[in-house]
Amino acid sequence: MIEVTRLNGKAFSLNALYIETVEAFPDTTITLTTGRKFIVRESEKEVRERIKRFYHQIQVLSNPHLRGDEDEEE
């Protein structure tokens, strides 16, 4: 989960695994795979950094095949 802030100042958490897109319109808009959209105070860059930290915490990026690395030699 990542914590973000609505435009009214209320913080909430989103499951980063369901985030499909993060865009700036100029407000940062997060679209989930369900189609729901959230407009948040954080910049697009900050949201992407939080997503990246979340992936590292749950070790999604620890698998070389998911990272896109070449096959490891045996």
CHARMM internal coordinates of N, CA and C (Angstrom, degrees):
IC EDIT
DIST 1 N 1 CA 1.4532
DIST 1 CA 1 C 1.5370
ANGL 1 N 1 CA 1 C 108.43
DIST 1 C 2 N 1.3269
ANGL 1 CA 1 C 2 N 114.60
DIHE 1 N 1 CA 1 C 2 N 144.69
DIST 2 N 2 CA 1.4606
ANGL 1 C 2 N 2 CA 119.69
DIHE 1 CA 1 C 2 N 2 CA 173.23
DIST 2 CA 2 C 1.5229
ANGL 2 N 2 CA 2 C 107.32
DIHE 1 C 2 N 2 CA 2 C -119.29
DIST 2 C 3 N 1.3214
ANGL 2 CA 2 C 3 N 115.53
DIHE 2 N 2 CA 2 C 3 N 146.27
DIST 3 N 3 CA 1.4575
ANGL 2 C 3 N 3 CA 119.92
DIHE 2 CA 2 C 3 N 3 CA 177.84
DIST 3 CA 3 C 1.5218
ANGL 3 N 3 CA 3 C 108.93
DIHE 2 C 3 N 3 CA 3 C -98.47
DIST 3 C 4 N 1.3265
ANGL 3 CA 3 C 4 N 115.25
DIHE 3 N 3 CA 3 C 4 N 132.64
DIST 4 N 4 CA 1.4605
ANGL 3 C 4 N 4 CA 122.77
DIHE 3 CA 3 C 4 N 4 CA 177.47
DIST 4 CA 4 C 1.5254
ANGL 4 N 4 CA 4 C 108.03
DIHE 3 C 4 N 4 CA 4 C -135.11
DIST 4 C 5 N 1.3328
ANGL 4 CA 4 C 5 N 116.17
DIHE 4 N 4 CA 4 C 5 N 171.38
DIST 5 N 5 CA 1.4569
ANGL 4 C 5 N 5 CA 121.10
DIHE 4 CA 4 C 5 N 5 CA -174.96
DIST 5 CA 5 C 1.5209
ANGL 5 N 5 CA 5 C 110.69
DIHE 4 C 5 N 5 CA 5 C -123.70
DIST 5 C 6 N 1.3225
ANGL 5 CA 5 C 6 N 116.05
DIHE 5 N 5 CA 5 C 6 N 127.43
DIST 6 N 6 CA 1.4708
ANGL 5 C 6 N 6 CA 120.53
DIHE 5 CA 5 C 6 N 6 CA 175.04
DIST 6 CA 6 C 1.5323
ANGL 6 N 6 CA 6 C 109.04
DIHE 5 C 6 N 6 CA 6 C -66.60
DIST 6 C 7 N 1.3096
ANGL 6 CA 6 C 7 N 117.13
DIHE 6 N 6 CA 6 C 7 N 164.63
DIST 7 N 7 CA 1.4617
ANGL 6 C 7 N 7 CA 120.94
DIHE 6 CA 6 C 7 N 7 CA 179.56
DIST 7 CA 7 C 1.5284
ANGL 7 N 7 CA 7 C 111.98
DIHE 6 C 7 N 7 CA 7 C -62.34
DIST 7 C 8 N 1.3481
ANGL 7 CA 7 C 8 N 117.26
DIHE 7 N 7 CA 7 C 8 N -24.64
DIST 8 N 8 CA 1.4690
ANGL 7 C 8 N 8 CA 120.25
DIHE 7 CA 7 C 8 N 8 CA 179.38
DIST 8 CA 8 C 1.5266
ANGL 8 N 8 CA 8 C 112.68
DIHE 7 C 8 N 8 CA 8 C -83.15
DIST 8 C 9 N 1.3480
ANGL 8 CA 8 C 9 N 117.21
DIHE 8 N 8 CA 8 C 9 N 2.33
DIST 9 N 9 CA 1.4607
ANGL 8 C 9 N 9 CA 121.25
DIHE 8 CA 8 C 9 N 9 CA 176.25
DIST 9 CA 9 C 1.5152
ANGL 9 N 9 CA 9 C 115.29
DIHE 8 C 9 N 9 CA 9 C 95.88
DIST 9 C 10 N 1.3224
ANGL 9 CA 9 C 10 N 118.63
DIHE 9 N 9 CA 9 C 10 N -5.44
DIST 10 N 10 CA 1.4616
ANGL 9 C 10 N 10 CA 121.35
DIHE 9 CA 9 C 10 N 10 CA -179.77
DIST 10 CA 10 C 1.5262
ANGL 10 N 10 CA 10 C 110.63
DIHE 9 C 10 N 10 CA 10 C -83.33
DIST 10 C 11 N 1.3294
ANGL 10 CA 10 C 11 N 115.26
DIHE 10 N 10 CA 10 C 11 N 127.60
DIST 11 N 11 CA 1.4540
ANGL 10 C 11 N 11 CA 121.07
DIHE 10 CA 10 C 11 N 11 CA 178.49
DIST 11 CA 11 C 1.5249
ANGL 11 N 11 CA 11 C 109.77
DIHE 10 C 11 N 11 CA 11 C -83.36
DIST 11 C 12 N 1.3294
ANGL 11 CA 11 C 12 N 115.94
DIHE 11 N 11 CA 11 C 12 N 147.56
DIST 12 N 12 CA 1.4623
ANGL 11 C 12 N 12 CA 121.03
DIHE 11 CA 11 C 12 N 12 CA 174.93
DIST 12 CA 12 C 1.5183
ANGL 12 N 12 CA 12 C 108.60
DIHE 11 C 12 N 12 CA 12 C -152.69
DIST 12 C 13 N 1.3056
ANGL 12 CA 12 C 13 N 116.26
DIHE 12 N 12 CA 12 C 13 N 166.11
DIST 13 N 13 CA 1.4620
ANGL 12 C 13 N 13 CA 121.54
DIHE 12 CA 12 C 13 N 13 CA -177.97
DIST 13 CA 13 C 1.5189
ANGL 13 N 13 CA 13 C 110.61
DIHE 12 C 13 N 13 CA 13 C -111.39
DIST 13 C 14 N 1.3268
ANGL 13 CA 13 C 14 N 114.81
DIHE 13 N 13 CA 13 C 14 N 143.20
DIST 14 N 14 CA 1.4653
ANGL 13 C 14 N 14 CA 122.37
DIHE 13 CA 13 C 14 N 14 CA 176.33
DIST 14 CA 14 C 1.5234
ANGL 14 N 14 CA 14 C 108.09
DIHE 13 C 14 N 14 CA 14 C -123.59
DIST 14 C 15 N 1.3069
ANGL 14 CA 14 C 15 N 116.03
DIHE 14 N 14 CA 14 C 15 N 143.28
DIST 15 N 15 CA 1.4531
ANGL 14 C 15 N 15 CA 120.13
DIHE 14 CA 14 C 15 N 15 CA 173.35
DIST 15 CA 15 C 1.5284
ANGL 15 N 15 CA 15 C 107.08
DIHE 14 C 15 N 15 CA 15 C -78.70
DIST 15 C 16 N 1.3156
ANGL 15 CA 15 C 16 N 116.47
DIHE 15 N 15 CA 15 C 16 N 111.72
DIST 16 N 16 CA 1.4627
ANGL 15 C 16 N 16 CA 121.95
DIHE 15 CA 15 C 16 N 16 CA -174.38
DIST 16 CA 16 C 1.5264
ANGL 16 N 16 CA 16 C 112.65
DIHE 15 C 16 N 16 CA 16 C -63.48
DIST 16 C 17 N 1.3246
ANGL 16 CA 16 C 17 N 117.57
DIHE 16 N 16 CA 16 C 17 N -20.30
DIST 17 N 17 CA 1.4613
ANGL 16 C 17 N 17 CA 119.86
DIHE 16 CA 16 C 17 N 17 CA 178.94
DIST 17 CA 17 C 1.5253
ANGL 17 N 17 CA 17 C 112.06
DIHE 16 C 17 N 17 CA 17 C -67.83
DIST 17 C 18 N 1.3333
ANGL 17 CA 17 C 18 N 117.23
DIHE 17 N 17 CA 17 C 18 N -19.34
DIST 18 N 18 CA 1.4602
ANGL 17 C 18 N 18 CA 121.48
DIHE 17 CA 17 C 18 N 18 CA -179.20
DIST 18 CA 18 C 1.5199
ANGL 18 N 18 CA 18 C 113.45
DIHE 17 C 18 N 18 CA 18 C -98.59
DIST 18 C 19 N 1.3298
ANGL 18 CA 18 C 19 N 117.78
DIHE 18 N 18 CA 18 C 19 N 4.19
DIST 19 N 19 CA 1.4601
ANGL 18 C 19 N 19 CA 120.41
DIHE 18 CA 18 C 19 N 19 CA -179.86
DIST 19 CA 19 C 1.5305
ANGL 19 N 19 CA 19 C 108.83
DIHE 18 C 19 N 19 CA 19 C -81.62
DIST 19 C 20 N 1.3225
ANGL 19 CA 19 C 20 N 114.36
DIHE 19 N 19 CA 19 C 20 N 124.27
DIST 20 N 20 CA 1.4644
ANGL 19 C 20 N 20 CA 120.09
DIHE 19 CA 19 C 20 N 20 CA 179.26
DIST 20 CA 20 C 1.5181
ANGL 20 N 20 CA 20 C 111.04
DIHE 19 C 20 N 20 CA 20 C -95.67
DIST 20 C 21 N 1.3530
ANGL 20 CA 20 C 21 N 116.97
DIHE 20 N 20 CA 20 C 21 N -46.97
DIST 21 N 21 CA 1.4645
ANGL 20 C 21 N 21 CA 120.47
DIHE 20 CA 20 C 21 N 21 CA -179.59
DIST 21 CA 21 C 1.5270
ANGL 21 N 21 CA 21 C 110.34
DIHE 20 C 21 N 21 CA 21 C -140.05
DIST 21 C 22 N 1.3354
ANGL 21 CA 21 C 22 N 113.91
DIHE 21 N 21 CA 21 C 22 N 153.30
DIST 22 N 22 CA 1.4658
ANGL 21 C 22 N 22 CA 122.39
DIHE 21 CA 21 C 22 N 22 CA 172.18
DIST 22 CA 22 C 1.5193
ANGL 22 N 22 CA 22 C 105.04
DIHE 21 C 22 N 22 CA 22 C -131.34
DIST 22 C 23 N 1.3404
ANGL 22 CA 22 C 23 N 116.35
DIHE 22 N 22 CA 22 C 23 N 120.82
DIST 23 N 23 CA 1.4608
ANGL 22 C 23 N 23 CA 120.67
DIHE 22 CA 22 C 23 N 23 CA -175.70
DIST 23 CA 23 C 1.5234
ANGL 23 N 23 CA 23 C 109.79
DIHE 22 C 23 N 23 CA 23 C -135.68
DIST 23 C 24 N 1.3265
ANGL 23 CA 23 C 24 N 115.95
DIHE 23 N 23 CA 23 C 24 N 156.01
DIST 24 N 24 CA 1.4643
ANGL 23 C 24 N 24 CA 122.00
DIHE 23 CA 23 C 24 N 24 CA 174.96
DIST 24 CA 24 C 1.5190
ANGL 24 N 24 CA 24 C 108.21
DIHE 23 C 24 N 24 CA 24 C -111.82
DIST 24 C 25 N 1.3505
ANGL 24 CA 24 C 25 N 116.81
DIHE 24 N 24 CA 24 C 25 N 125.53
DIST 25 N 25 CA 1.4795
ANGL 24 C 25 N 25 CA 121.05
DIHE 24 CA 24 C 25 N 25 CA -175.83
DIST 25 CA 25 C 1.5286
ANGL 25 N 25 CA 25 C 116.20
DIHE 24 C 25 N 25 CA 25 C -120.66
DIST 25 C 26 N 1.2375
ANGL 25 CA 25 C 26 N 135.35
DIHE 25 N 25 CA 25 C 26 N 2.29
DIST 26 N 26 CA 1.4486
ANGL 25 C 26 N 26 CA 128.13
DIHE 25 CA 25 C 26 N 26 CA 23.97
DIST 26 CA 26 C 1.5359
ANGL 26 N 26 CA 26 C 114.10
DIHE 25 C 26 N 26 CA 26 C -89.59
DIST 26 C 27 N 1.3533
ANGL 26 CA 26 C 27 N 118.46
DIHE 26 N 26 CA 26 C 27 N -16.83
DIST 27 N 27 CA 1.4644
ANGL 26 C 27 N 27 CA 118.49
DIHE 26 CA 26 C 27 N 27 CA 176.46
DIST 27 CA 27 C 1.5270
ANGL 27 N 27 CA 27 C 108.47
DIHE 26 C 27 N 27 CA 27 C -69.27
DIST 27 C 28 N 1.3118
ANGL 27 CA 27 C 28 N 115.82
DIHE 27 N 27 CA 27 C 28 N 147.15
DIST 28 N 28 CA 1.4602
ANGL 27 C 28 N 28 CA 119.87
DIHE 27 CA 27 C 28 N 28 CA -179.62
DIST 28 CA 28 C 1.5212
ANGL 28 N 28 CA 28 C 109.31
DIHE 27 C 28 N 28 CA 28 C -74.94
DIST 28 C 29 N 1.3160
ANGL 28 CA 28 C 29 N 116.03
DIHE 28 N 28 CA 28 C 29 N 123.85
DIST 29 N 29 CA 1.4592
ANGL 28 C 29 N 29 CA 122.54
DIHE 28 CA 28 C 29 N 29 CA -179.53
DIST 29 CA 29 C 1.5163
ANGL 29 N 29 CA 29 C 108.84
DIHE 28 C 29 N 29 CA 29 C -116.64
DIST 29 C 30 N 1.3446
ANGL 29 CA 29 C 30 N 115.11
DIHE 29 N 29 CA 29 C 30 N 125.57
DIST 30 N 30 CA 1.4559
ANGL 29 C 30 N 30 CA 121.84
DIHE 29 CA 29 C 30 N 30 CA 178.38
DIST 30 CA 30 C 1.5229
ANGL 30 N 30 CA 30 C 107.26
DIHE 29 C 30 N 30 CA 30 C -106.16
DIST 30 C 31 N 1.3329
ANGL 30 CA 30 C 31 N 116.87
DIHE 30 N 30 CA 30 C 31 N 125.97
DIST 31 N 31 CA 1.4588
ANGL 30 C 31 N 31 CA 121.72
DIHE 30 CA 30 C 31 N 31 CA 177.12
DIST 31 CA 31 C 1.5192
ANGL 31 N 31 CA 31 C 108.47
DIHE 30 C 31 N 31 CA 31 C -111.13
DIST 31 C 32 N 1.3310
ANGL 31 CA 31 C 32 N 115.86
DIHE 31 N 31 CA 31 C 32 N 128.94
DIST 32 N 32 CA 1.4560
ANGL 31 C 32 N 32 CA 121.41
DIHE 31 CA 31 C 32 N 32 CA 178.91
DIST 32 CA 32 C 1.5230
ANGL 32 N 32 CA 32 C 110.03
DIHE 31 C 32 N 32 CA 32 C -90.15
DIST 32 C 33 N 1.3157
ANGL 32 CA 32 C 33 N 116.10
DIHE 32 N 32 CA 32 C 33 N 165.40
DIST 33 N 33 CA 1.4629
ANGL 32 C 33 N 33 CA 120.73
DIHE 32 CA 32 C 33 N 33 CA 178.30
DIST 33 CA 33 C 1.5186
ANGL 33 N 33 CA 33 C 111.74
DIHE 32 C 33 N 33 CA 33 C -63.77
DIST 33 C 34 N 1.3256
ANGL 33 CA 33 C 34 N 117.79
DIHE 33 N 33 CA 33 C 34 N -18.37
DIST 34 N 34 CA 1.4593
ANGL 33 C 34 N 34 CA 122.41
DIHE 33 CA 33 C 34 N 34 CA 177.70
DIST 34 CA 34 C 1.5216
ANGL 34 N 34 CA 34 C 112.33
DIHE 33 C 34 N 34 CA 34 C -81.35
DIST 34 C 35 N 1.3563
ANGL 34 CA 34 C 35 N 116.68
DIHE 34 N 34 CA 34 C 35 N -9.79
DIST 35 N 35 CA 1.4553
ANGL 34 C 35 N 35 CA 120.81
DIHE 34 CA 34 C 35 N 35 CA -177.58
DIST 35 CA 35 C 1.5172
ANGL 35 N 35 CA 35 C 113.62
DIHE 34 C 35 N 35 CA 35 C 98.08
DIST 35 C 36 N 1.3363
ANGL 35 CA 35 C 36 N 117.62
DIHE 35 N 35 CA 35 C 36 N -13.48
DIST 36 N 36 CA 1.4687
ANGL 35 C 36 N 36 CA 120.02
DIHE 35 CA 35 C 36 N 36 CA 177.93
DIST 36 CA 36 C 1.5074
ANGL 36 N 36 CA 36 C 110.04
DIHE 35 C 36 N 36 CA 36 C -66.36
DIST 36 C 37 N 1.3334
ANGL 36 CA 36 C 37 N 115.74
DIHE 36 N 36 CA 36 C 37 N 143.93
DIST 37 N 37 CA 1.4553
ANGL 36 C 37 N 37 CA 121.66
DIHE 36 CA 36 C 37 N 37 CA -179.93
DIST 37 CA 37 C 1.5202
ANGL 37 N 37 CA 37 C 109.59
DIHE 36 C 37 N 37 CA 37 C -121.20
DIST 37 C 38 N 1.3286
ANGL 37 CA 37 C 38 N 115.28
DIHE 37 N 37 CA 37 C 38 N 142.98
DIST 38 N 38 CA 1.4590
ANGL 37 C 38 N 38 CA 122.28
DIHE 37 CA 37 C 38 N 38 CA 177.19
DIST 38 CA 38 C 1.5185
ANGL 38 N 38 CA 38 C 108.30
DIHE 37 C 38 N 38 CA 38 C -130.38
DIST 38 C 39 N 1.3356
ANGL 38 CA 38 C 39 N 116.04
DIHE 38 N 38 CA 38 C 39 N 133.01
DIST 39 N 39 CA 1.4604
ANGL 38 C 39 N 39 CA 121.38
DIHE 38 CA 38 C 39 N 39 CA 175.37
DIST 39 CA 39 C 1.5207
ANGL 39 N 39 CA 39 C 106.33
DIHE 38 C 39 N 39 CA 39 C -103.04
DIST 39 C 40 N 1.3389
ANGL 39 CA 39 C 40 N 115.97
DIHE 39 N 39 CA 39 C 40 N 126.72
DIST 40 N 40 CA 1.4633
ANGL 39 C 40 N 40 CA 120.86
DIHE 39 CA 39 C 40 N 40 CA -173.64
DIST 40 CA 40 C 1.5220
ANGL 40 N 40 CA 40 C 111.15
DIHE 39 C 40 N 40 CA 40 C -127.05
DIST 40 C 41 N 1.3403
ANGL 40 CA 40 C 41 N 114.88
DIHE 40 N 40 CA 40 C 41 N 162.02
DIST 41 N 41 CA 1.4626
ANGL 40 C 41 N 41 CA 121.56
DIHE 40 CA 40 C 41 N 41 CA -179.66
DIST 41 CA 41 C 1.5213
ANGL 41 N 41 CA 41 C 113.37
DIHE 40 C 41 N 41 CA 41 C -75.45
DIST 41 C 42 N 1.3235
ANGL 41 CA 41 C 42 N 116.95
DIHE 41 N 41 CA 41 C 42 N -30.11
DIST 42 N 42 CA 1.4552
ANGL 41 C 42 N 42 CA 120.63
DIHE 41 CA 41 C 42 N 42 CA -176.19
DIST 42 CA 42 C 1.5267
ANGL 42 N 42 CA 42 C 110.39
DIHE 41 C 42 N 42 CA 42 C -65.79
DIST 42 C 43 N 1.3245
ANGL 42 CA 42 C 43 N 114.64
DIHE 42 N 42 CA 42 C 43 N 152.28
DIST 43 N 43 CA 1.4726
ANGL 42 C 43 N 43 CA 119.05
DIHE 42 CA 42 C 43 N 43 CA 177.48
DIST 43 CA 43 C 1.5221
ANGL 43 N 43 CA 43 C 109.52
DIHE 42 C 43 N 43 CA 43 C -73.08
DIST 43 C 44 N 1.3250
ANGL 43 CA 43 C 44 N 115.13
DIHE 43 N 43 CA 43 C 44 N 161.73
DIST 44 N 44 CA 1.4629
ANGL 43 C 44 N 44 CA 120.90
DIHE 43 CA 43 C 44 N 44 CA 177.31
DIST 44 CA 44 C 1.5318
ANGL 44 N 44 CA 44 C 109.87
DIHE 43 C 44 N 44 CA 44 C -57.41
DIST 44 C 45 N 1.3312
ANGL 44 CA 44 C 45 N 116.06
DIHE 44 N 44 CA 44 C 45 N -42.19
DIST 45 N 45 CA 1.4676
ANGL 44 C 45 N 45 CA 120.76
DIHE 44 CA 44 C 45 N 45 CA -179.84
DIST 45 CA 45 C 1.5272
ANGL 45 N 45 CA 45 C 111.21
DIHE 44 C 45 N 45 CA 45 C -62.29
DIST 45 C 46 N 1.3361
ANGL 45 CA 45 C 46 N 117.54
DIHE 45 N 45 CA 45 C 46 N -43.77
DIST 46 N 46 CA 1.4693
ANGL 45 C 46 N 46 CA 121.09
DIHE 45 CA 45 C 46 N 46 CA -179.68
DIST 46 CA 46 C 1.5274
ANGL 46 N 46 CA 46 C 111.18
DIHE 45 C 46 N 46 CA 46 C -64.28
DIST 46 C 47 N 1.3222
ANGL 46 CA 46 C 47 N 117.46
DIHE 46 N 46 CA 46 C 47 N -41.28
DIST 47 N 47 CA 1.4725
ANGL 46 C 47 N 47 CA 120.39
DIHE 46 CA 46 C 47 N 47 CA 178.40
DIST 47 CA 47 C 1.5214
ANGL 47 N 47 CA 47 C 109.63
DIHE 46 C 47 N 47 CA 47 C -62.63
DIST 47 C 48 N 1.3324
ANGL 47 CA 47 C 48 N 117.43
DIHE 47 N 47 CA 47 C 48 N -43.64
DIST 48 N 48 CA 1.4661
ANGL 47 C 48 N 48 CA 120.63
DIHE 47 CA 47 C 48 N 48 CA 179.28
DIST 48 CA 48 C 1.5310
ANGL 48 N 48 CA 48 C 111.24
DIHE 47 C 48 N 48 CA 48 C -62.66
DIST 48 C 49 N 1.3266
ANGL 48 CA 48 C 49 N 117.79
DIHE 48 N 48 CA 48 C 49 N -38.30
DIST 49 N 49 CA 1.4674
ANGL 48 C 49 N 49 CA 121.47
DIHE 48 CA 48 C 49 N 49 CA 177.43
DIST 49 CA 49 C 1.5309
ANGL 49 N 49 CA 49 C 110.73
DIHE 48 C 49 N 49 CA 49 C -64.60
DIST 49 C 50 N 1.3126
ANGL 49 CA 49 C 50 N 116.59
DIHE 49 N 49 CA 49 C 50 N -40.73
DIST 50 N 50 CA 1.4677
ANGL 49 C 50 N 50 CA 120.05
DIHE 49 CA 49 C 50 N 50 CA 178.69
DIST 50 CA 50 C 1.5239
ANGL 50 N 50 CA 50 C 111.14
DIHE 49 C 50 N 50 CA 50 C -65.54
DIST 50 C 51 N 1.3234
ANGL 50 CA 50 C 51 N 116.14
DIHE 50 N 50 CA 50 C 51 N -39.31
DIST 51 N 51 CA 1.4728
ANGL 50 C 51 N 51 CA 120.11
DIHE 50 CA 50 C 51 N 51 CA 177.07
DIST 51 CA 51 C 1.5224
ANGL 51 N 51 CA 51 C 109.69
DIHE 50 C 51 N 51 CA 51 C -62.68
DIST 51 C 52 N 1.3240
ANGL 51 CA 51 C 52 N 115.89
DIHE 51 N 51 CA 51 C 52 N -44.95
DIST 52 N 52 CA 1.4606
ANGL 51 C 52 N 52 CA 120.67
DIHE 51 CA 51 C 52 N 52 CA -179.80
DIST 52 CA 52 C 1.5352
ANGL 52 N 52 CA 52 C 110.61
DIHE 51 C 52 N 52 CA 52 C -61.08
DIST 52 C 53 N 1.3388
ANGL 52 CA 52 C 53 N 117.92
DIHE 52 N 52 CA 52 C 53 N -44.49
DIST 53 N 53 CA 1.4767
ANGL 52 C 53 N 53 CA 121.23
DIHE 52 CA 52 C 53 N 53 CA 177.68
DIST 53 CA 53 C 1.5242
ANGL 53 N 53 CA 53 C 110.74
DIHE 52 C 53 N 53 CA 53 C -61.48
DIST 53 C 54 N 1.3310
ANGL 53 CA 53 C 54 N 116.29
DIHE 53 N 53 CA 53 C 54 N -41.26
DIST 54 N 54 CA 1.4671
ANGL 53 C 54 N 54 CA 120.38
DIHE 53 CA 53 C 54 N 54 CA 178.77
DIST 54 CA 54 C 1.5264
ANGL 54 N 54 CA 54 C 110.48
DIHE 53 C 54 N 54 CA 54 C -60.61
DIST 54 C 55 N 1.3269
ANGL 54 CA 54 C 55 N 117.34
DIHE 54 N 54 CA 54 C 55 N -46.50
DIST 55 N 55 CA 1.4632
ANGL 54 C 55 N 55 CA 121.15
DIHE 54 CA 54 C 55 N 55 CA 178.94
DIST 55 CA 55 C 1.5251
ANGL 55 N 55 CA 55 C 110.95
DIHE 54 C 55 N 55 CA 55 C -59.96
DIST 55 C 56 N 1.3259
ANGL 55 CA 55 C 56 N 116.46
DIHE 55 N 55 CA 55 C 56 N -39.49
DIST 56 N 56 CA 1.4632
ANGL 55 C 56 N 56 CA 119.26
DIHE 55 CA 55 C 56 N 56 CA 178.14
DIST 56 CA 56 C 1.5251
ANGL 56 N 56 CA 56 C 110.79
DIHE 55 C 56 N 56 CA 56 C -66.58
DIST 56 C 57 N 1.3355
ANGL 56 CA 56 C 57 N 117.33
DIHE 56 N 56 CA 56 C 57 N -39.62
DIST 57 N 57 CA 1.4669
ANGL 56 C 57 N 57 CA 121.24
DIHE 56 CA 56 C 57 N 57 CA 179.95
DIST 57 CA 57 C 1.5172
ANGL 57 N 57 CA 57 C 111.59
DIHE 56 C 57 N 57 CA 57 C -61.66
DIST 57 C 58 N 1.3224
ANGL 57 CA 57 C 58 N 117.09
DIHE 57 N 57 CA 57 C 58 N -39.88
DIST 58 N 58 CA 1.4619
ANGL 57 C 58 N 58 CA 118.60
DIHE 57 CA 57 C 58 N 58 CA -178.43
DIST 58 CA 58 C 1.5278
ANGL 58 N 58 CA 58 C 111.29
DIHE 57 C 58 N 58 CA 58 C -93.57
DIST 58 C 59 N 1.3209
ANGL 58 CA 58 C 59 N 115.88
DIHE 58 N 58 CA 58 C 59 N 6.30
DIST 59 N 59 CA 1.4542
ANGL 58 C 59 N 59 CA 124.69
DIHE 58 CA 58 C 59 N 59 CA 174.21
DIST 59 CA 59 C 1.5278
ANGL 59 N 59 CA 59 C 113.66
DIHE 58 C 59 N 59 CA 59 C 61.90
DIST 59 C 60 N 1.3171
ANGL 59 CA 59 C 60 N 116.76
DIHE 59 N 59 CA 59 C 60 N 31.40
DIST 60 N 60 CA 1.4596
ANGL 59 C 60 N 60 CA 120.64
DIHE 59 CA 59 C 60 N 60 CA 174.94
DIST 60 CA 60 C 1.5230
ANGL 60 N 60 CA 60 C 109.54
DIHE 59 C 60 N 60 CA 60 C -64.90
DIST 60 C 61 N 1.3296
ANGL 60 CA 60 C 61 N 116.62
DIHE 60 N 60 CA 60 C 61 N -37.29
DIST 61 N 61 CA 1.4596
ANGL 60 C 61 N 61 CA 120.63
DIHE 60 CA 60 C 61 N 61 CA -176.15
DIST 61 CA 61 C 1.5227
ANGL 61 N 61 CA 61 C 112.99
DIHE 60 C 61 N 61 CA 61 C -87.51
DIST 61 C 62 N 1.3310
ANGL 61 CA 61 C 62 N 117.93
DIHE 61 N 61 CA 61 C 62 N 6.41
DIST 62 N 62 CA 1.4658
ANGL 61 C 62 N 62 CA 119.55
DIHE 61 CA 61 C 62 N 62 CA -179.87
DIST 62 CA 62 C 1.5234
ANGL 62 N 62 CA 62 C 111.83
DIHE 61 C 62 N 62 CA 62 C -81.02
DIST 62 C 63 N 1.3260
ANGL 62 CA 62 C 63 N 117.87
DIHE 62 N 62 CA 62 C 63 N -16.91
DIST 63 N 63 CA 1.4579
ANGL 62 C 63 N 63 CA 121.91
DIHE 62 CA 62 C 63 N 63 CA 179.29
DIST 63 CA 63 C 1.5276
ANGL 63 N 63 CA 63 C 108.47
DIHE 62 C 63 N 63 CA 63 C -85.33
DIST 63 C 64 N 1.3499
ANGL 63 CA 63 C 64 N 118.55
DIHE 63 N 63 CA 63 C 64 N 118.87
DIST 64 N 64 CA 1.4703
ANGL 63 C 64 N 64 CA 119.94
DIHE 63 CA 63 C 64 N 64 CA -176.89
DIST 64 CA 64 C 1.5233
ANGL 64 N 64 CA 64 C 113.51
DIHE 63 C 64 N 64 CA 64 C -60.35
DIST 64 C 65 N 1.3250
ANGL 64 CA 64 C 65 N 118.19
DIHE 64 N 64 CA 64 C 65 N -27.57
DIST 65 N 65 CA 1.4621
ANGL 64 C 65 N 65 CA 120.66
DIHE 64 CA 64 C 65 N 65 CA 179.40
DIST 65 CA 65 C 1.5305
ANGL 65 N 65 CA 65 C 110.92
DIHE 64 C 65 N 65 CA 65 C -71.45
DIST 65 C 66 N 1.3343
ANGL 65 CA 65 C 66 N 117.56
DIHE 65 N 65 CA 65 C 66 N -35.43
DIST 66 N 66 CA 1.4581
ANGL 65 C 66 N 66 CA 120.32
DIHE 65 CA 65 C 66 N 66 CA 177.60
DIST 66 CA 66 C 1.5264
ANGL 66 N 66 CA 66 C 111.49
DIHE 65 C 66 N 66 CA 66 C -73.78
DIST 66 C 67 N 1.3414
ANGL 66 CA 66 C 67 N 116.68
DIHE 66 N 66 CA 66 C 67 N -29.95
DIST 67 N 67 CA 1.4688
ANGL 66 C 67 N 67 CA 120.86
DIHE 66 CA 66 C 67 N 67 CA 178.72
DIST 67 CA 67 C 1.5155
ANGL 67 N 67 CA 67 C 111.23
DIHE 66 C 67 N 67 CA 67 C -74.00
DIST 67 C 68 N 1.3448
ANGL 67 CA 67 C 68 N 116.88
DIHE 67 N 67 CA 67 C 68 N -19.12
DIST 68 N 68 CA 1.4519
ANGL 67 C 68 N 68 CA 120.17
DIHE 67 CA 67 C 68 N 68 CA -178.04
DIST 68 CA 68 C 1.5056
ANGL 68 N 68 CA 68 C 113.34
DIHE 67 C 68 N 68 CA 68 C 92.51
DIST 68 C 69 N 1.3499
ANGL 68 CA 68 C 69 N 117.25
DIHE 68 N 68 CA 68 C 69 N 10.61
DIST 69 N 69 CA 1.4575
ANGL 68 C 69 N 69 CA 121.14
DIHE 68 CA 68 C 69 N 69 CA 178.52
DIST 69 CA 69 C 1.5308
ANGL 69 N 69 CA 69 C 109.73
DIHE 68 C 69 N 69 CA 69 C -68.15
DIST 69 C 70 N 1.3078
ANGL 69 CA 69 C 70 N 115.02
DIHE 69 N 69 CA 69 C 70 N 156.54
DIST 70 N 70 CA 1.4696
ANGL 69 C 70 N 70 CA 120.33
DIHE 69 CA 69 C 70 N 70 CA 175.65
DIST 70 CA 70 C 1.5244
ANGL 70 N 70 CA 70 C 108.32
DIHE 69 C 70 N 70 CA 70 C -64.73
DIST 70 C 71 N 1.3061
ANGL 70 CA 70 C 71 N 116.15
DIHE 70 N 70 CA 70 C 71 N 157.88
DIST 71 N 71 CA 1.4626
ANGL 70 C 71 N 71 CA 120.18
DIHE 70 CA 70 C 71 N 71 CA 177.31
DIST 71 CA 71 C 1.5114
ANGL 71 N 71 CA 71 C 109.80
DIHE 70 C 71 N 71 CA 71 C -56.90
DIST 71 C 72 N 1.3422
ANGL 71 CA 71 C 72 N 115.22
DIHE 71 N 71 CA 71 C 72 N 135.49
DIST 72 N 72 CA 1.4588
ANGL 71 C 72 N 72 CA 119.69
DIHE 71 CA 71 C 72 N 72 CA 179.12
DIST 72 CA 72 C 1.5197
ANGL 72 N 72 CA 72 C 109.96
DIHE 71 C 72 N 72 CA 72 C -76.35
DIST 72 C 73 N 1.3156
ANGL 72 CA 72 C 73 N 115.43
DIHE 72 N 72 CA 72 C 73 N 145.02
DIST 73 N 73 CA 1.4542
ANGL 72 C 73 N 73 CA 119.58
DIHE 72 CA 72 C 73 N 73 CA 177.06
DIST 73 CA 73 C 1.5160
ANGL 73 N 73 CA 73 C 109.61
DIHE 72 C 73 N 73 CA 73 C -75.25
DIST 73 C 74 N 1.3185
ANGL 73 CA 73 C 74 N 116.45
DIHE 73 N 73 CA 73 C 74 N 144.72
DIST 74 N 74 CA 1.4600
ANGL 73 C 74 N 74 CA 120.47
DIHE 73 CA 73 C 74 N 74 CA -178.81
DIST 74 CA 74 C 1.4974
ANGL 74 N 74 CA 74 C 110.77
DIHE 73 C 74 N 74 CA 74 C -90.59
END
COOR INIT
IC SEED 1 N 1 CA 1 C
IC BUILD
